[in-house]
Amino acid sequence: MALRVTFVATARSSERPAERFGDDRPLDQAGWDEVRRAGGGLLPLAAAELRYCSPTPRSRATGDALGFAPLVQLALRDCDMGRWRGLTLGEAMAREPEAVDAWLADPRATPHGGESLLAFIGRVGGWLDTRPREDGCRIVAVAEPSVIRAALVYALKAPASTYWNIDVRPLSTITVTGHAGRWNLRFDGPFEASHASSGVWAQPTRA
């Protein structure tokens, strides 16, 4: 029985989306302007039978502004970055360069005292695999870019390092179809193409 799950990336809360680990700031004016501009194109997604969002303020606000009235899902929370929460990558490097190197190199590493990248991907994937199995059911989830990246790595059964090579822009969309253990990436045409973003986000390196 095939499900259709469309992820919508949250609108921005700063000029550089997801700039800080565990960023939970609300939408800024630029974010609200983005939602207004994209609202018409994303409106059809409000017809999904199930509508969810990450627990961050900007995810909830994005979903509400788009008319989704989403249900918060704790499993779609951002990766727990432990004592690095609230820091930029550069700030974490300045404080603990060796720990950051270990974290970037090993998806099982937890030098920050939080959650490993591998555990994060598994948690998000577990949420995806446990969606109600009703054939043809449409699901929409407004989520943080990091959560969407984790979902794609899981759905495609890609190496964890692939996470660093996925770029998710504000209010972009991506759809996966299938069921637990078998997911396919889907591109449907003009609607998705007009809002989806593709690209490569290179793994950060120390200066």
C-alpha positions in Angstrom: 0.0 0.0 0.0 1.6 3.2 -1.2 1.7 6.4 0.8 2.6 9.9 -0.5 4.6 12.0 2.0 5.4 15.6 1.0 7.9 17.5 3.1 7.8 21.3 3.1 10.8 23.1 4.4 10.0 25.7 7.0 10.3 29.4 6.1 13.4 31.2 7.4 14.0 32.7 10.8 17.2 34.4 9.8 19.1 35.5 6.6 21.0 32.2 6.8 18.5 29.3 7.3 19.5 26.8 10.0 22.5 28.8 10.8 22.6 27.7 14.4 22.3 24.2 15.9 18.9 23.7 17.3 17.7 27.1 16.1 14.2 27.6 17.6 13.7 31.3 16.8 10.3 32.3 15.3 9.8 33.4 11.7 11.3 36.8 10.9 9.7 39.3 8.5 11.6 37.7 5.6 10.1 34.4 6.5 6.5 35.7 6.7 7.0 37.4 3.3 8.2 34.1 1.8 5.1 32.3 3.1 2.8 34.9 1.6 4.6 34.6 -1.8 4.6 30.8 -1.8 1.2 30.3 -0.2 -0.8 30.1 -3.4 1.4 27.5 -4.9 1.5 25.3 -1.8 -2.2 25.6 -1.0 -3.1 22.3 -2.7 -1.1 20.5 -0.1 -3.6 21.5 2.5 -5.9 18.8 1.0 -3.6 16.1 2.4 -5.4 13.7 4.7 -2.7 14.0 7.4 -0.8 17.2 8.1 2.2 17.3 10.5 5.1 19.6 11.5 8.3 19.7 13.5 7.9 21.2 17.1 9.9 24.4 16.4 8.0 27.7 16.4 8.8 28.5 12.8 7.6 25.0 11.6 4.3 25.5 13.4 3.9 29.0 12.2 4.8 28.0 8.6 2.2 25.2 8.7 -0.5 27.4 10.2 0.2 30.3 7.7 -0.2 27.8 4.8 -3.5 26.7 6.1 -2.4 23.2 7.1 -3.3 23.3 10.8 -0.5 20.7 11.3 -0.2 18.3 14.2 3.2 18.6 16.0 5.4 15.5 15.9 8.2 15.2 18.5 9.9 12.6 16.3 10.4 15.4 13.7 12.4 17.5 16.1 15.9 18.7 15.0 19.0 16.7 16.0 19.9 17.0 19.7 23.2 18.9 19.5 23.9 18.7 23.3 26.1 21.5 24.5 26.5 22.9 20.9 22.8 23.9 20.8 22.5 27.5 19.8 26.1 27.7 18.4 27.1 28.1 14.7 29.4 25.6 13.2 32.2 28.2 13.3 31.6 28.8 17.0 31.7 25.1 17.8 34.9 24.7 15.8 36.5 27.6 17.7 35.7 26.0 21.0 36.2 22.3 20.3 38.0 21.8 17.0 38.9 18.2 17.5 35.4 17.3 18.7 33.9 18.9 15.6 36.3 17.1 13.3 35.2 13.8 15.0 31.5 14.6 14.6 31.9 15.5 10.9 33.9 12.3 10.2 31.9 9.7 12.1 28.1 9.6 11.9 28.1 7.6 15.2 30.0 10.3 17.1 28.4 12.3 19.9 31.2 14.6 21.1 28.6 17.3 21.9 26.9 15.0 24.3 23.7 14.9 22.3 22.4 12.7 19.4 24.6 11.1 16.7 23.8 11.8 13.1 23.0 8.1 12.6 20.6 8.1 15.5 18.9 11.3 14.2 18.5 9.7 10.7 17.1 6.6 12.3 14.6 8.5 14.4 13.2 10.5 11.5 13.1 7.4 9.4 11.3 5.5 12.1 8.6 8.3 12.0 8.3 7.9 8.2 8.0 4.1 8.5 5.2 4.2 11.0 2.8 6.5 9.1 -0.7 5.0 8.7 -0.6 2.5 5.8 -3.7 3.5 3.8 -3.2 3.1 0.1 -3.1 6.5 -1.6 -3.0 8.4 1.6 -1.5 11.9 1.2 0.6 13.3 4.0 2.3 16.7 4.3 4.9 17.5 6.9 6.4 21.0 7.5 9.9 20.4 8.9 13.3 21.8 9.6 15.7 21.5 6.7 17.9 19.1 8.7 14.9 16.8 9.3 14.1 16.7 5.6 17.7 15.9 4.8 17.6 13.0 7.4 14.4 11.7 5.9 15.8 11.6 2.4 19.0 9.8 3.5 16.8 7.2 5.2 14.3 6.9 2.4 17.0 6.4 -0.2 19.0 4.0 2.0 22.0 6.2 1.3 25.2 6.4 3.4 24.9 8.7 6.4 27.6 10.9 4.8 25.1 11.8 2.1 23.4 14.0 4.6 26.1 16.6 4.0 25.4 16.7 0.3 21.7 17.7 0.4 20.6 21.3 0.2 17.1 22.2 1.4 15.9 25.7 0.8 13.1 27.5 2.7 9.7 26.4 1.5 11.0 23.9 -0.9 9.1 20.6 -1.3 10.1 17.0 -1.8 7.9 13.9 -2.0 8.6 10.3 -1.2 6.1 7.5 -2.0 5.9 3.9 -0.8 5.8 2.3 2.6 8.0 1.1 5.4 11.2 -0.3 4.1 10.6 0.8 0.5 10.5 4.5 -0.4 11.0 6.3 -3.7 11.9 9.9 -4.4 9.2 11.4 -6.6 9.3 14.5 -8.8 5.8 15.2 -10.1 6.1 18.2 -12.5 5.7 21.9 -12.6 4.3 22.4 -9.1 7.1 20.5 -7.3 9.8 21.7 -9.7 8.8 25.3 -9.1 9.2 25.0 -5.3 11.8 22.2 -4.9 15.4 23.1 -4.6 18.3 20.9 -5.7 21.9 21.3 -5.1 25.0 20.2 -3.2 25.8 21.4 0.2 29.5 20.7 0.7 30.6 19.2 4.0 31.9 22.0 6.2 35.7 22.1 6.6 37.8 24.0 9.1 39.4 27.2 7.9 
